[in-house]
């Protein structure tokens, strides 16, 4: 459950700071890095604070022990899906204007 919660928080931070027209530039890296550090301090002693299935899969491959691998894979997928659901609920579907802004294109109201 902890892995689901921290993965949801990470994806929400990423989507809130670095998606579409809401990209906040260099501060997005500070926000995302800060979240990873805080989540690591909180959850690392409990679960290892993976938040990424590859981070847990590689050591399991080297050890040859896959007993707990499924937890990290399922938790990150579930956490990511919850975060995307929150994004849609809170911000809705991106508009055409937001998509154009995210691509760096100008939006002229007379073109519509």
C-alpha positions as protocol buffer text, in pm:
chain_id: "A"
residue {
  index: 1
  type: UNK
  ca { x: 0 y: 0 z: 0 }
}
residue {
  index: 2
  type: UNK
  ca { x: 285 y: 237 z: 79 }
}
residue {
  index: 3
  type: UNK
  ca { x: 433 y: 189 z: -269 }
}
residue {
  index: 4
  type: UNK
  ca { x: 95 y: 272 z: -424 }
}
residue {
  index: 5
  type: UNK
  ca { x: 68 y: 593 z: -219 }
}
residue {
  index: 6
  type: UNK
  ca { x: 420 y: 719 z: -292 }
}
residue {
  index: 7
  type: UNK
  ca { x: 395 y: 631 z: -662 }
}
residue {
  index: 8
  type: UNK
  ca { x: 65 y: 817 z: -684 }
}
residue {
  index: 9
  type: UNK
  ca { x: 227 y: 1118 z: -520 }
}
residue {
  index: 10
  type: UNK
  ca { x: 524 y: 1108 z: -757 }
}
residue {
  index: 11
  type: UNK
  ca { x: 310 y: 1086 z: -1070 }
}
residue {
  index: 12
  type: UNK
  ca { x: 82 y: 1363 z: -940 }
}
residue {
  index: 13
  type: UNK
  ca { x: 388 y: 1582 z: -883 }
}
residue {
  index: 14
  type: UNK
  ca { x: 516 y: 1509 z: -1233 }
}
residue {
  index: 15
  type: UNK
  ca { x: 180 y: 1573 z: -1398 }
}
residue {
  index: 16
  type: UNK
  ca { x: 119 y: 1884 z: -1189 }
}
residue {
  index: 17
  type: UNK
  ca { x: 449 y: 2049 z: -1274 }
}
residue {
  index: 18
  type: UNK
  ca { x: 557 y: 1921 z: -1611 }
}
residue {
  index: 19
  type: UNK
  ca { x: 258 y: 1839 z: -1828 }
}
residue {
  index: 20
  type: UNK
  ca { x: 117 y: 2036 z: -2115 }
}
residue {
  index: 21
  type: UNK
  ca { x: 81 y: 2410 z: -2081 }
}
residue {
  index: 22
  type: UNK
  ca { x: 132 y: 2379 z: -1704 }
}
residue {
  index: 23
  type: UNK
  ca { x: 506 y: 2312 z: -1749 }
}
residue {
  index: 24
  type: UNK
  ca { x: 688 y: 2525 z: -1493 }
}
residue {
  index: 25
  type: UNK
  ca { x: 1039 y: 2476 z: -1632 }
}
residue {
  index: 26
  type: UNK
  ca { x: 1338 y: 2431 z: -1404 }
}
residue {
  index: 27
  type: UNK
  ca { x: 1120 y: 2443 z: -1093 }
}
residue {
  index: 28
  type: UNK
  ca { x: 957 y: 2119 z: -1208 }
}
residue {
  index: 29
  type: UNK
  ca { x: 1287 y: 1940 z: -1154 }
}
residue {
  index: 30
  type: UNK
  ca { x: 1316 y: 2087 z: -804 }
}
residue {
  index: 31
  type: UNK
  ca { x: 961 y: 1982 z: -716 }
}
residue {
  index: 32
  type: UNK
  ca { x: 1003 y: 1629 z: -852 }
}
residue {
  index: 33
  type: UNK
  ca { x: 1346 y: 1581 z: -696 }
}
residue {
  index: 34
  type: UNK
  ca { x: 1220 y: 1717 z: -367 }
}
residue {
  index: 35
  type: UNK
  ca { x: 926 y: 1478 z: -369 }
}
residue {
  index: 36
  type: UNK
  ca { x: 1153 y: 1181 z: -441 }
}
residue {
  index: 37
  type: UNK
  ca { x: 1385 y: 1280 z: -156 }
}
residue {
  index: 38
  type: UNK
  ca { x: 1100 y: 1326 z: 94 }
}
residue {
  index: 39
  type: UNK
  ca { x: 926 y: 1006 z: -13 }
}
residue {
  index: 40
  type: UNK
  ca { x: 1258 y: 826 z: 16 }
}
residue {
  index: 41
  type: UNK
  ca { x: 1316 y: 951 z: 370 }
}
residue {
  index: 42
  type: UNK
  ca { x: 966 y: 846 z: 470 }
}
residue {
  index: 43
  type: UNK
  ca { x: 919 y: 515 z: 287 }
}
residue {
  index: 44
  type: UNK
  ca { x: 1270 y: 378 z: 233 }
}
residue {
  index: 45
  type: UNK
  ca { x: 1291 y: 219 z: 579 }
}
residue {
  index: 46
  type: UNK
  ca { x: 951 y: 57 z: 524 }
}
residue {
  index: 47
  type: UNK
  ca { x: 950 y: -63 z: 162 }
}
residue {
  index: 48
  type: UNK
  ca { x: 1261 y: 70 z: -10 }
}
residue {
  index: 49
  type: UNK
  ca { x: 1066 y: 354 z: -179 }
}
residue {
  index: 50
  type: UNK
  ca { x: 1096 y: 206 z: -525 }
}
residue {
  index: 51
  type: UNK
  ca { x: 836 y: 416 z: -715 }
}
residue {
  index: 52
  type: UNK
  ca { x: 978 y: 256 z: -1030 }
}
residue {
  index: 53
  type: UNK
  ca { x: 953 y: -115 z: -1117 }
}
residue {
  index: 54
  type: UNK
  ca { x: 1294 y: -116 z: -1287 }
}
residue {
  index: 55
  type: UNK
  ca { x: 1457 y: 1 z: -965 }
}
residue {
  index: 56
  type: UNK
  ca { x: 1333 y: -313 z: -790 }
}
residue {
  index: 57
  type: UNK
  ca { x: 1348 y: -553 z: -1084 }
}
residue {
  index: 58
  type: UNK
  ca { x: 1721 y: -519 z: -1155 }
}
residue {
  index: 59
  type: UNK
  ca { x: 1838 y: -616 z: -803 }
}
residue {
  index: 60
  type: UNK
  ca { x: 1589 y: -904 z: -803 }
}
residue {
  index: 61
  type: UNK
  ca { x: 1735 y: -1032 z: -1131 }
}
residue {
  index: 62
  type: UNK
  ca { x: 2088 y: -1014 z: -990 }
}
residue {
  index: 63
  type: UNK
  ca { x: 1982 y: -1193 z: -670 }
}
residue {
  index: 64
  type: UNK
  ca { x: 1766 y: -1441 z: -856 }
}
residue {
  index: 65
  type: UNK
  ca { x: 1488 y: -1386 z: -602 }
}
residue {
  index: 66
  type: UNK
  ca { x: 1151 y: -1282 z: -744 }
}
residue {
  index: 67
  type: UNK
  ca { x: 928 y: -1345 z: -441 }
}
residue {
  index: 68
  type: UNK
  ca { x: 843 y: -976 z: -385 }
}
residue {
  index: 69
  type: UNK
  ca { x: 892 y: -842 z: -737 }
}
residue {
  index: 70
  type: UNK
  ca { x: 520 y: -855 z: -812 }
}
residue {
  index: 71
  type: UNK
  ca { x: 450 y: -608 z: -530 }
}
residue {
  index: 72
  type: UNK
  ca { x: 665 y: -337 z: -683 }
}
residue {
  index: 73
  type: UNK
  ca { x: 538 y: -393 z: -1036 }
}
residue {
  index: 74
  type: UNK
  ca { x: 169 y: -399 z: -938 }
}
residue {
  index: 75
  type: UNK
  ca { x: 201 y: -110 z: -690 }
}
residue {
  index: 76
  type: UNK
  ca { x: 363 y: 123 z: -941 }
}
residue {
  index: 77
  type: UNK
  ca { x: 108 y: 45 z: -1210 }
}
residue {
  index: 78
  type: UNK
  ca { x: -184 y: 93 z: -969 }
}
residue {
  index: 79
  type: UNK
  ca { x: -30 y: 413 z: -829 }
}
residue {
  index: 80
  type: UNK
  ca { x: 23 y: 555 z: -1176 }
}
residue {
  index: 81
  type: UNK
  ca { x: -334 y: 475 z: -1280 }
}
residue {
  index: 82
  type: UNK
  ca { x: -471 y: 642 z: -966 }
}
residue {
  index: 83
  type: UNK
  ca { x: -257 y: 951 z: -1032 }
}
residue {
  index: 84
  type: UNK
  ca { x: -378 y: 978 z: -1392 }
}
residue {
  index: 85
  type: UNK
  ca { x: -736 y: 941 z: -1266 }
}
residue {
  index: 86
  type: UNK
  ca { x: -676 y: 1227 z: -1021 }
}
residue {
  index: 87
  type: UNK
  ca { x: -536 y: 1437 z: -1307 }
}
residue {
  index: 88
  type: UNK
  ca { x: -848 y: 1383 z: -1518 }
}
residue {
  index: 89
  type: UNK
  ca { x: -1083 y: 1448 z: -1225 }
}
residue {
  index: 90
  type: UNK
  ca { x: -905 y: 1763 z: -1107 }
}
residue {
  index: 91
  type: UNK
  ca { x: -802 y: 1920 z: -1437 }
}
residue {
  index: 92
  type: UNK
  ca { x: -1020 y: 1758 z: -1700 }
}
residue {
  index: 93
  type: UNK
  ca { x: -932 y: 1678 z: -2055 }
}
residue {
  index: 94
  type: UNK
  ca { x: -667 y: 1911 z: -2205 }
}
residue {
  index: 95
  type: UNK
  ca { x: -812 y: 2170 z: -2438 }
}
residue {
  index: 96
  type: UNK
  ca { x: -691 y: 2234 z: -2793 }
}
residue {
  index: 97
  type: UNK
  ca { x: -547 y: 2564 z: -2672 }
}
residue {
  index: 98
  type: UNK
  ca { x: -346 y: 2393 z: -2397 }
}
residue {
  index: 99
  type: UNK
  ca { x: -214 y: 2134 z: -2642 }
}
residue {
  index: 100
  type: UNK
  ca { x: -98 y: 2405 z: -2881 }
}
residue {
  index: 101
  type: UNK
  ca { x: 70 y: 2598 z: -2599 }
}
residue {
  index: 102
  type: UNK
  ca { x: 250 y: 2285 z: -2485 }
}
residue {
  index: 103
  type: UNK
  ca { x: 392 y: 2243 z: -2834 }
}
residue {
  index: 104
  type: UNK
  ca { x: 508 y: 2606 z: -2844 }
}
residue {
  index: 105
  type: UNK
  ca { x: 261 y: 2709 z: -3111 }
}
residue {
  index: 106
  type: UNK
  ca { x: 81 y: 3042 z: -3107 }
}
residue {
  index: 107
  type: UNK
  ca { x: -294 y: 3045 z: -3064 }
}
residue {
  index: 108
  type: UNK
  ca { x: -479 y: 3297 z: -3276 }
}
residue {
  index: 109
  type: UNK
  ca { x: -847 y: 3336 z: -3188 }
}
residue {
  index: 110
  type: UNK
  ca { x: -928 y: 3441 z: -3545 }
}
residue {
  index: 111
  type: UNK
  ca { x: -818 y: 3103 z: -3681 }
}
residue {
  index: 112
  type: UNK
  ca { x: -1114 y: 2920 z: -3524 }
}
